[in-house]
Amino acid sequence: MPNTSPAVESLVRDFISRLAVAIEADVARRLQGVVASVFGTSAASVAAPRRSVGRPAHVARPVRRRVKVTRELAQARKLQGQYLGALRGLKPADHARVKAVAHEKGLPAAIKLAHSIKR
């Protein structure tokens, strides 16, 4: 590195040496697993235990605020579910027709049309 400062060269050398150590450790761990599998011993007893994935046990889960479901919200969700259920199994052209009716006349009319198409 002819035109670089000594500080940058030092950082690069440090990075390369750390990378080499990490690669050697990984290769050694993999080789231990291969050797263990060849001799029939479990690789878990030879290799270091793997870190579990997910949230550490000592971290508390955030408390979720419960949303109060009003009668209107429950009815809207029920109607939306009926609409989506009515759309299932329709051909793309019929799906587009029902969707257009839903935008023009509302969900109850669209559900009625979708049920009439299915029969």
MARBA-3410 file (N, C-alpha, C, O; in Angstrom, 1 decimal):
119
0.8,-1.2,0.0,0.0,0.0,0.0,0.9,1.2,0.0,1.2,1.8,1.1 ~ 1.3,1.7,-1.2,2.3,2.7,-1.3,1.8,4.1,-0.8,2.6,4.8,-0.2 ~ 0.5,4.5,-1.0,0.1,5.9,-0.8,-0.9,5.9,0.4,-1.7,6.8,0.4 ~ -0.8,5.1,1.4,-1.7,5.1,2.5,-0.9,5.5,3.8,0.3,5.3,3.9 ~ -1.7,6.0,4.7,-1.1,6.4,5.9,-0.8,5.2,6.8,-1.4,4.2,6.7
0.1,5.4,7.8,0.4,4.3,8.7,-0.8,3.9,9.5,-0.9,2.7,9.9 ~ -1.7,4.8,9.9,-2.8,4.5,10.7,-3.8,3.6,9.9,-4.3,2.6,10.5 ~ -4.0,3.8,8.6,-4.8,3.0,7.8,-4.2,1.6,7.6,-4.9,0.6,7.7 ~ -2.9,1.6,7.4,-2.2,0.3,7.2,-2.4,-0.5,8.5,-2.6,-1.7,8.4 ~ -2.3,0.1,9.6,-2.4,-0.6,10.9,-3.8,-1.1,11.1,-4.0,-2.3,11.5
-4.8,-0.4,10.7,-6.2,-0.8,10.8,-6.4,-2.0,9.8,-7.1,-3.0,10.2 ~ -5.9,-2.0,8.6,-6.1,-3.1,7.7,-5.4,-4.3,8.2,-6.0,-5.4,8.1 ~ -4.2,-4.2,8.7,-3.5,-5.4,9.2,-4.2,-6.0,10.4,-4.3,-7.2,10.5 ~ -4.7,-5.1,11.3,-5.5,-5.6,12.4,-6.8,-6.3,12.0,-7.1,-7.4,12.5 ~ -7.5,-5.8,11.0,-8.7,-6.4,10.4,-8.3,-7.8,9.8,-9.0,-8.7,10.0
-7.3,-7.8,9.1,-6.9,-9.1,8.4,-6.5,-10.1,9.4,-6.9,-11.3,9.3 ~ -5.8,-9.7,10.5,-5.4,-10.7,11.5,-6.6,-11.2,12.2,-6.7,-12.4,12.5 ~ -7.6,-10.4,12.6,-8.8,-10.8,13.2,-9.6,-11.7,12.3,-10.2,-12.7,12.8 ~ -9.7,-11.4,11.0,-10.4,-12.2,10.1,-9.8,-13.6,10.0,-10.5,-14.6,9.9 ~ -8.5,-13.6,9.9,-7.8,-14.9,9.8,-8.1,-15.8,11.1,-8.3,-17.0,10.9
-8.1,-15.2,12.2,-8.4,-15.9,13.5,-9.8,-16.5,13.5,-10.0,-17.6,13.8 ~ -10.7,-15.6,13.0,-12.1,-16.1,13.0,-12.3,-17.2,12.0,-13.1,-18.2,12.2 ~ -11.7,-17.1,10.8,-11.8,-18.2,9.8,-11.2,-19.5,10.3,-11.7,-20.5,10.1 ~ -10.0,-19.4,11.0,-9.4,-20.6,11.5,-10.2,-21.2,12.6,-10.3,-22.5,12.6 ~ -10.9,-20.4,13.4,-11.7,-21.0,14.5,-12.9,-21.7,13.8,-13.4,-22.8,14.3
-13.5,-21.1,12.8,-14.7,-21.7,12.1,-14.3,-23.0,11.4,-15.0,-24.0,11.5 ~ -13.1,-23.0,10.8,-12.6,-24.2,10.1,-12.4,-25.3,11.1,-12.7,-26.5,10.9 ~ -11.8,-25.0,12.3,-11.5,-26.0,13.3,-12.8,-26.5,13.9,-12.9,-27.7,14.1 ~ -13.8,-25.7,14.1,-15.1,-26.2,14.6,-15.8,-27.1,13.6,-16.3,-28.1,13.9 ~ -15.7,-26.8,12.3,-16.3,-27.6,11.2,-15.6,-29.0,11.2,-16.2,-30.0,11.0
-14.3,-28.9,11.2,-13.5,-30.1,11.2,-13.8,-31.0,12.4,-13.9,-32.3,12.2 ~ -14.0,-30.5,13.5,-14.3,-31.3,14.7,-15.7,-32.0,14.5,-15.8,-33.1,14.9 ~ -16.6,-31.3,13.9,-17.9,-31.9,13.6,-17.8,-33.0,12.6,-18.4,-34.0,12.8 ~ -17.0,-32.8,11.5,-16.8,-33.9,10.5,-16.1,-35.1,11.2,-16.5,-36.2,10.9 ~ -15.1,-34.9,11.9,-14.3,-36.0,12.6,-15.3,-36.7,13.6,-15.3,-37.9,13.6
-16.1,-35.9,14.3,-17.0,-36.6,15.2,-18.0,-37.4,14.5,-18.4,-38.5,15.0 ~ -18.5,-36.9,13.4,-19.5,-37.7,12.6,-18.9,-39.0,12.0,-19.6,-40.0,11.9 ~ -17.6,-38.9,11.6,-16.9,-40.1,11.1,-16.8,-41.1,12.1,-17.0,-42.3,11.8 ~ -16.4,-40.7,13.3,-16.2,-41.7,14.4,-17.5,-42.1,15.2,-17.5,-42.9,16.1 ~ -18.6,-41.5,14.8,-19.9,-41.8,15.3,-20.3,-41.2,16.6,-21.3,-41.5,17.3
-19.5,-40.2,17.1,-19.8,-39.5,18.3,-20.6,-38.3,17.9,-20.6,-37.9,16.7 ~ -21.4,-37.7,18.8,-22.2,-36.6,18.5,-21.3,-35.3,18.4,-20.4,-35.1,19.1 ~ -21.6,-34.6,17.4,-20.9,-33.3,17.1,-21.2,-32.3,18.2,-20.4,-31.4,18.4 ~ -22.3,-32.4,18.8,-22.7,-31.5,19.9,-21.8,-31.6,21.1,-21.5,-30.6,21.8 ~ -21.3,-32.8,21.4,-20.4,-33.0,22.5,-19.0,-32.4,22.2,-18.3,-32.1,23.2
-18.6,-32.4,21.0,-17.3,-31.9,20.6,-17.3,-30.4,20.3,-16.4,-29.7,20.8 ~ -18.3,-30.0,19.6,-18.3,-28.6,19.2,-18.9,-27.7,20.3,-19.6,-28.2,21.2 ~ -18.6,-26.4,20.2,-19.2,-25.5,21.2,-20.7,-25.4,21.0,-21.2,-25.5,19.9 ~ -21.4,-25.2,22.1,-22.9,-25.1,22.0,-23.3,-23.9,21.2,-22.6,-22.9,21.3 ~ -24.3,-24.0,20.4,-24.8,-22.9,19.5,-25.6,-22.0,20.3,-26.3,-22.4,21.3
-25.5,-20.7,20.0,-26.4,-19.7,20.7,-27.8,-19.9,20.2,-28.0,-20.0,19.0 ~ -28.7,-19.8,21.1,-30.1,-19.9,20.7,-30.5,-18.6,20.0,-30.0,-17.5,20.2 ~ -31.5,-18.8,19.1,-31.9,-17.7,18.3,-33.1,-17.0,19.0,-33.9,-17.7,19.6 ~ -33.2,-15.7,18.9,-34.4,-15.0,19.5,-34.0,-14.1,20.6,-32.8,-13.8,20.8 ~ -35.0,-13.7,21.3,-34.9,-12.8,22.4,-34.2,-13.4,23.6,-34.6,-14.5,24.0
-33.2,-12.8,24.2,-32.6,-13.4,25.4,-33.6,-13.5,26.5,-34.5,-12.7,26.6 ~ -33.4,-14.5,27.4,-34.4,-14.7,28.4,-34.5,-13.6,29.4,-35.6,-13.4,30.0 ~ -33.4,-12.8,29.6,-33.5,-11.7,30.6,-34.1,-10.5,30.1,-34.3,-9.5,30.9 ~ -34.5,-10.4,28.8,-35.1,-9.2,28.3,-36.6,-9.4,28.4,-37.2,-10.3,27.8 ~ -37.3,-8.4,29.1,-38.7,-8.5,29.2,-39.4,-8.2,27.9,-39.0,-7.4,27.1
-40.5,-8.9,27.7,-41.3,-8.6,26.5,-42.1,-7.3,26.7,-42.6,-7.0,27.8 ~ -42.3,-6.6,25.6,-43.1,-5.4,25.7,-44.5,-5.7,26.0,-45.1,-6.7,25.4 ~ -45.2,-4.9,26.8,-46.6,-5.1,27.1,-47.4,-4.5,26.0,-47.3,-3.3,25.6 ~ -48.3,-5.4,25.4,-49.2,-4.9,24.3,-50.4,-4.3,24.9,-51.0,-4.9,25.8 ~ -50.8,-3.2,24.4,-52.1,-2.5,24.8,-53.2,-3.2,24.2,-53.3,-3.4,23.0
-54.2,-3.6,25.0,-55.4,-4.3,24.4,-56.3,-3.2,23.8,-56.6,-2.2,24.4 ~ -56.8,-3.5,22.6,-57.6,-2.5,21.9,-59.1,-3.0,22.2,-59.4,-4.1,22.0 ~ -59.9,-2.0,22.6,-61.3,-2.3,22.9,-62.0,-2.5,21.6,-62.0,-1.5,20.8 ~ -62.7,-3.6,21.4,-63.4,-3.8,20.2,-64.8,-3.4,20.4,-65.6,-3.9,21.2 ~ -65.2,-2.4,19.6,-66.6,-1.9,19.7,-67.5,-2.7,18.9,-67.1,-3.5,18.1
-68.8,-2.5,19.1,-69.8,-3.3,18.3,-69.6,-3.0,16.8,-69.7,-3.8,16.0 ~ -69.4,-1.7,16.5,-69.2,-1.3,15.1,-68.0,-1.9,14.5,-68.1,-2.4,13.3 ~ -66.9,-2.0,15.2,-65.7,-2.6,14.7,-65.9,-4.1,14.5,-65.4,-4.6,13.5 ~ -66.5,-4.8,15.4,-66.8,-6.2,15.3,-67.7,-6.5,14.1,-67.4,-7.4,13.3 ~ -68.7,-5.6,13.8,-69.5,-5.8,12.7,-68.8,-5.6,11.4,-69.0,-6.3,10.4
-67.9,-4.6,11.4,-67.1,-4.3,10.2,-66.2,-5.4,9.9,-66.0,-5.8,8.7 ~ -65.6,-6.0,10.9,-64.6,-7.1,10.7,-65.4,-8.3,10.2,-64.9,-9.0,9.3 ~ -66.6,-8.6,10.7,-67.4,-9.7,10.2,-67.8,-9.5,8.8,-67.7,-10.5,8.0 ~ -68.2,-8.3,8.4,-68.6,-8.1,7.0,-67.4,-8.2,6.1,-67.5,-8.7,5.0 ~ -66.2,-7.7,6.5,-65.0,-7.9,5.7,-64.7,-9.3,5.5,-64.3,-9.7,4.4
-64.8,-10.1,6.6,-64.5,-11.5,6.5,-65.5,-12.2,5.5,-65.1,-13.1,4.8 ~ -66.8,-11.9,5.6,-67.7,-12.4,4.7,-67.4,-12.1,3.2,-67.5,-12.9,2.3 ~ -67.0,-10.8,3.0,-66.6,-10.4,1.7,-65.4,-11.2,1.1,-65.4,-11.6,0.0 ~ -64.4,-11.3,2.0,-63.2,-12.0,1.5,-63.5,-13.5,1.3,-63.0,-14.1,0.4 ~ -64.4,-14.1,2.1,-64.8,-15.4,1.9,-65.6,-15.6,0.7,-65.4,-16.7,0.0
-66.4,-14.6,0.3,-67.2,-14.7,-0.9,-66.3,-14.6,-2.1,-66.6,-15.2,-3.2 ~ -65.2,-13.9,-2.0,-64.3,-13.7,-3.2,-63.5,-15.0,-3.5,-63.0,-15.2,-4.6 ~ -63.3,-15.8,-2.5,-62.5,-17.0,-2.7,-63.1,-17.9,-3.7,-64.3,-18.1,-3.7 ~ -62.3,-18.4,-4.6,-62.8,-19.3,-5.6,-63.4,-18.7,-6.8,-63.8,-19.4,-7.8 ~ -63.5,-17.4,-6.8,-64.0,-16.7,-8.0,-63.0,-16.6,-9.1,-61.8,-16.5,-8.8
-63.4,-16.6,-10.3,-62.5,-16.4,-11.4,-62.1,-15.0,-11.4,-62.8,-14.1,-10.9 ~ -60.9,-14.6,-12.0,-60.5,-13.2,-12.0,-61.5,-12.2,-12.6,-61.6,-11.1,-12.0 ~ -62.2,-12.6,-13.6,-63.2,-11.7,-14.2,-64.3,-11.4,-13.2,-64.8,-10.3,-13.0 ~ -64.8,-12.5,-12.6,-65.9,-12.4,-11.6,-65.4,-11.6,-10.4,-66.1,-10.8,-9.8 ~ -64.1,-11.9,-10.0,-63.5,-11.2,-8.9,-63.5,-9.7,-9.1,-63.9,-8.9,-8.2
-63.2,-9.3,-10.3,-63.1,-7.8,-10.7,-64.5,-7.2,-10.7,-64.7,-6.1,-10.2 ~ -65.5,-8.0,-11.1,-66.9,-7.6,-11.1,-67.4,-7.3,-9.7,-68.0,-6.3,-9.4 ~ -67.1,-8.3,-8.8,-67.6,-8.1,-7.4,-66.9,-7.0,-6.8,-67.5,-6.2,-6.0 ~ -65.6,-6.8,-7.1,-64.8,-5.7,-6.5,-65.4,-4.4,-6.9,-65.5,-3.4,-6.1 ~ -65.8,-4.3,-8.2,-66.4,-3.0,-8.7,-67.7,-2.7,-8.0,-68.0,-1.6,-7.6
-68.5,-3.8,-7.8,-69.8,-3.6,-7.1,-69.5,-3.1,-5.6,-70.3,-2.3,-5.1 ~ -68.5,-3.7,-5.0,-68.2,-3.3,-3.6,-67.8,-1.8,-3.5,-68.2,-1.2,-2.6 ~ -67.1,-1.3,-4.5,-66.7,0.1,-4.5,-67.9,1.0,-4.8,-68.0,2.1,-4.3 ~ -68.8,0.5,-5.7,-70.0,1.4,-6.1,-71.1,1.3,-5.1,-71.6,2.3,-4.6 ~ -71.5,0.1,-4.7,-72.7,-0.1,-3.9,-72.5,-0.6,-2.5,-73.4,-0.5,-1.6
-71.2,-1.0,-2.2,-70.9,-1.4,-0.8,-70.8,-2.9,-0.7,-71.0,-3.7,-1.6 ~ -70.3,-3.3,0.5,-70.0,-4.7,0.7,-71.2,-5.7,0.7,-71.1,-6.8,0.1 ~ -72.3,-5.3,1.3,-73.4,-6.2,1.3,-73.9,-6.6,-0.1,-74.2,-7.8,-0.4 ~ -73.9,-5.6,-1.0,-74.3,-5.9,-2.4,-73.3,-6.8,-3.1,-73.6,-7.6,-3.9 ~ -72.0,-6.5,-2.8,-70.9,-7.3,-3.4,-71.0,-8.8,-2.9,-70.7,-9.7,-3.7
-71.2,-9.0,-1.6,-71.3,-10.3,-1.1,-72.5,-11.1,-1.7,-72.4,-12.2,-2.1 ~ -73.6,-10.4,-1.9,-74.8,-11.0,-2.5,-74.5,-11.4,-4.0,-74.8,-12.5,-4.4 ~ -73.8,-10.5,-4.7,-73.4,-10.8,-6.1,-72.4,-12.0,-6.1,-72.6,-12.9,-7.0 ~ -71.5,-12.0,-5.2,-70.5,-13.1,-5.2,-71.1,-14.5,-4.9,-70.8,-15.5,-5.6 ~ -72.1,-14.5,-4.0,-72.8,-15.7,-3.7,-73.7,-16.2,-4.9,-73.8,-17.4,-5.1
-74.2,-15.2,-5.6,-75.1,-15.6,-6.8,-74.2,-16.1,-7.9,-74.7,-17.0,-8.7 ~ -73.0,-15.6,-8.0,-72.1,-16.1,-9.1,-71.6,-17.5,-8.8,-71.5,-18.4,-9.7 ~ -71.3,-17.8,-7.5,-70.8,-19.1,-7.1,-71.8,-20.2,-7.3,-71.4,-21.4,-7.6 ~ -73.1,-19.9,-7.2,-74.1,-21.0,-7.4,-74.4,-21.4,-8.7,-75.2,-22.2,-9.0
END
